[in-house]
Amino acid sequence: MAVKRPGRLIAEVVTVVIAGIVAFPLYWMLLSAVKPAGEIQSANPKPWTFHPSFDSFSRVLTVSGFGRYFVNSLLVALVVVALSLLLSFLSAVALTRFSFKGRTVLLVMTLVAQMVPVEALTIPLFFLMRSLGGAVPALGLNELGSLVLVHLAFSLPFAIWMLRGFVAAVPVELEEAAKLDGASRMRFTWQILFPLVAPGLVAVSVLAFIHAWNDFLFAKTFIVSKTENQTLPQAILVFFKPEDTDWGAVMASSTLMTIPVLVFFVLVQRRLVSGMAGAVKG
């Protein structure tokens, strides 16, 4: 039996401790979601000896419009993911495979766009969407299109920068060989290049999905008065009351919000790891 080196053992212990610290809030959220109402704010909490209750989930699922909020969040997240994949892939191909004037400046601007704080752009984006709504109502305030457009603007710079490394890693000789075999540039791009950068596309999709699904700031800012277009994070506000906050329902709704992200992550976990590794190499 091989004996582990002290350095590796220490690294594994530190990794387990960090994983425990990261997972503890999720554990406490789920624990609070299934606790009876009287025990959540008890001075003497009982993390192991209480009787589970699903009353909090019942209250959440019976809230008027909760299903609609869920559909809105899912719709926005999926549209953002689809558009991010398409536009970032085509942009990465253009920036990597073509030489044109201003390409370096465009790359630098793409990198700088990632450094701007989201909070600093919220108010300017609010006025922009209000003005845009006069010309294109579907992209104005109180419409889901405004959320899609804003999330897309924040997802694309990082997605383009990440996929650029994957596209650049594909040898130019492969494209030349495909041309000799009679493949057009369009055919090479979609039938050969696109599958080769699949790990990067998966990583981009996960990050775009999480960003759009968990968003509260933009949803609260742009969906002002149209209640039917509110998203799932806004539904949690129903349970925050000045006189008596329903913490059980807050934790239950947060748990329900977390499930789709976990499922999506589990489905693409292997591709995501290889995608992030490829992004670092690129």
C-alpha positions in Angstrom: 0.0 0.0 0.0 1.5 3.3 -1.1 2.0 5.9 1.6 0.9 9.4 0.7 3.4 12.2 0.9 2.8 14.7 3.7 2.5 17.6 1.2 -0.2 15.7 -0.8 -2.0 14.7 2.4 -2.1 18.3 3.6 -3.4 19.5 0.3 -6.2 16.9 0.4 -7.1 17.9 3.9 -7.2 21.6 3.0 -9.3 20.8 -0.1 -11.8 18.8 2.0 -12.0 21.7 4.6 -12.6 24.3 1.8 -15.2 22.0 0.2 -17.0 21.8 3.6 -17.0 25.5 4.1 -18.4 26.0 0.6 -21.1 23.3 1.0 -22.2 24.4 4.5 -24.4 27.2 3.4 -26.2 24.8 1.0 -26.6 22.3 3.9 -28.0 25.0 6.2 -30.4 26.3 3.5 -31.8 22.8 2.9 -31.9 22.1 6.6 -33.9 25.3 7.3 -36.2 24.6 4.4 -37.4 21.3 6.0 -37.5 22.5 9.5 -40.8 23.3 11.2 -41.6 27.0 11.4 -41.0 27.2 15.1 -37.5 25.8 15.1 -35.9 27.9 12.4 -35.3 30.9 14.7 -35.0 28.9 17.9 -32.3 29.9 20.3 -31.3 26.2 20.7 -31.3 24.8 17.1 -31.5 21.1 16.7 -29.7 20.1 13.4 -30.2 16.4 13.8 -33.2 15.6 16.1 -36.1 17.6 14.5 -38.9 16.1 12.4 -38.7 17.2 8.8 -41.6 19.2 7.5 -42.4 20.2 3.9 -44.9 23.0 4.8 -42.4 25.6 3.6 -42.3 24.1 0.1 -46.1 23.9 0.1 -46.3 27.7 0.9 -43.8 28.4 -1.9 -45.5 26.4 -4.5 -48.9 27.8 -3.7 -47.8 31.4 -4.2 -49.7 33.0 -7.0 -47.5 33.2 -10.1 -44.6 31.1 -8.8 -44.9 28.8 -11.9 -44.9 31.8 -14.2 -41.8 33.2 -12.5 -40.0 29.9 -12.9 -40.9 29.8 -16.7 -39.7 33.4 -17.1 -36.4 32.6 -15.5 -35.9 29.5 -17.5 -36.9 31.2 -20.8 -34.4 34.1 -20.2 -31.6 31.7 -19.2 -32.0 29.4 -22.1 -32.3 32.2 -24.7 -29.2 33.8 -23.2 -27.3 30.5 -23.4 -28.3 29.8 -27.0 -27.4 33.3 -28.2 -24.2 33.4 -26.2 -23.0 30.1 -27.7 -23.8 31.2 -31.3 -22.5 34.7 -31.2 -19.4 34.0 -29.1 -18.4 31.1 -31.3 -18.8 33.1 -34.5 -16.9 36.0 -33.0 -14.1 33.8 -31.7 -13.7 32.3 -35.2 -13.6 35.8 -36.8 -11.1 37.1 -34.3 -8.9 34.1 -34.6 -9.1 33.0 -38.2 -9.3 36.4 -40.0 -6.9 39.3 -40.1 -8.5 42.7 -40.3 -7.8 46.3 -39.2 -8.6 47.0 -35.6 -8.6 43.4 -34.5 -6.2 44.0 -31.6 -8.2 47.0 -30.4 -11.4 44.9 -30.5 -9.7 42.2 -28.4 -8.5 44.7 -25.8 -12.0 46.3 -25.7 -13.5 42.8 -25.1 -11.1 42.3 -22.2 -11.8 45.7 -20.7 -15.5 45.2 -20.9 -15.2 42.4 -18.4 -13.6 44.7 -15.8 -16.4 47.2 -15.6 -18.5 46.7 -12.4 -22.1 45.6 -13.1 -23.4 48.1 -10.6 -21.8 51.0 -12.4 -23.7 50.3 -15.6 -27.1 49.5 -14.1 -28.5 53.1 -14.2 -27.2 53.9 -17.7 -28.6 50.6 -18.9 -32.0 51.5 -17.4 -32.2 54.7 -19.4 -30.9 52.9 -22.5 -33.6 50.3 -22.2 -36.3 52.9 -21.6 -35.2 54.7 -24.8 -34.9 51.4 -26.7 -38.4 50.4 -25.7 -39.8 53.3 -27.8 -38.3 51.9 -31.0 -38.5 48.1 -30.1 -41.1 47.5 -27.5 -40.0 43.9 -26.9 -36.6 45.1 -25.7 -37.9 47.9 -23.5 -38.5 48.1 -19.7 -40.9 45.5 -18.2 -40.1 43.0 -21.0 -38.1 39.8 -20.8 -36.3 40.9 -24.0 -34.5 43.6 -22.0 -33.1 41.0 -19.5 -32.0 38.8 -22.4 -30.2 41.7 -24.1 -28.4 42.9 -20.9 -27.3 39.4 -19.9 -26.1 38.8 -23.4 -24.0 42.0 -23.3 -22.3 40.9 -20.0 -21.9 37.2 -21.1 -20.4 37.7 -24.5 -17.0 39.4 -23.6 -15.9 36.5 -21.3 -17.4 33.9 -23.7 -15.6 35.3 -26.7 -12.3 35.5 -24.8 -12.6 31.9 -23.6 -13.6 30.4 -27.0 -10.8 32.3 -28.7 -8.3 30.1 -27.0 -10.1 27.0 -28.1 -10.4 28.1 -31.7 -6.8 29.1 -31.8 -5.8 25.7 -30.5 -7.2 24.0 -33.6 -4.3 23.8 -36.1 -4.6 25.8 -39.3 -3.4 22.7 -41.2 -6.6 21.0 -40.3 -8.6 23.6 -42.1 -6.2 23.5 -45.1 -6.6 19.7 -45.3 -10.4 20.1 -45.2 -10.3 22.5 -48.1 -8.2 20.1 -50.1 -10.9 17.5 -49.5 -13.5 19.9 -50.9 -15.0 21.2 -47.7 -16.1 24.9 -47.7 -15.3 27.3 -44.9 -18.8 27.1 -43.7 -18.8 23.3 -43.6 -15.4 23.2 -41.8 -16.7 25.7 -39.3 -19.8 23.8 -38.3 -18.9 20.2 -38.9 -15.3 20.1 -37.8 -14.4 23.2 -35.8 -17.6 23.4 -33.8 -17.4 19.9 -32.3 -13.7 20.4 -31.5 -14.4 23.4 -29.3 -17.4 21.7 -27.6 -15.8 21.7 -24.1 -15.4 25.4 -24.3 -18.9 25.9 -25.5 -20.1 23.8 -22.5 -18.1 26.0 -20.1 -19.6 29.1 -21.7 -23.1 27.8 -21.5 -22.8 26.9 -17.8 -21.5 30.4 -16.8 -24.1 32.1 -19.0 -26.9 30.0 -17.5 -25.9 30.6 -13.9 -25.5 34.4 -14.5 -28.9 34.7 -16.1 -30.7 32.3 -13.7 -29.5 33.8 -10.5 -29.8 37.5 -11.5 -31.7 39.7 -9.2 -30.3 43.2 -9.8 -31.2 43.5 -13.5 -34.6 41.8 -13.0 -35.5 44.1 -10.2 -34.3 47.2 -12.1 -35.8 46.5 -15.5 -39.0 44.7 -14.7 -40.6 47.6 -12.8 -44.4 47.2 -13.0 -45.2 44.2 -15.2 -45.7 41.5 -12.6 -46.3 38.7 -15.0 -42.8 39.2 -16.4 -41.0 38.9 -13.1 -38.4 36.2 -12.6 -37.8 33.6 -9.9 -35.4 35.6 -7.7 -38.0 38.3 -7.4 -40.5 35.7 -6.1 -38.5 35.4 -2.9 -39.3 39.0 -2.0 -42.9 37.9 -1.4 -41.8 36.2 1.8 -39.8 39.1 3.1 -42.2 41.1 5.3 -41.2 44.0 7.6 -43.1 42.6 10.5 -42.5 38.8 10.0 -40.2 37.3 7.4 -41.1 33.7 6.5 -37.6 32.3 6.6 -38.8 28.8 6.0 -40.3 29.8 2.6 -37.3 31.9 1.8 -35.0 28.8 2.3 -37.4 26.5 0.4 -37.7 28.9 -2.6 -33.9 29.2 -2.6 -33.6 25.4 -2.6 -36.0 25.2 -5.5 -33.9 27.8 -7.4 -30.7 25.9 -6.8 -32.0 22.5 -8.1 -32.0 23.4 -11.9 -28.4 24.8 -11.6 -27.2 21.7 -9.9 -28.9 19.4 -12.4 -27.4 21.4 -15.3 -24.0 21.3 -13.7 -24.1 17.6 -13.1 -25.1 16.9 -16.7 -22.1 18.8 -18.1 -19.6 18.4 -15.3 -17.0 16.4 -17.3 -17.2 18.8 -20.3 -17.0 21.8 -18.0 -13.8 20.6 -16.3 -12.1 20.0 -19.6 -13.4 23.3 -20.9 -12.0 25.3 -18.0 -8.7 23.6 -18.4 -8.6 24.4 -22.1 -9.4 28.0 -21.3 -6.5 28.2 -19.0 -4.2 26.7 -21.6 -5.5 29.0 -24.3 
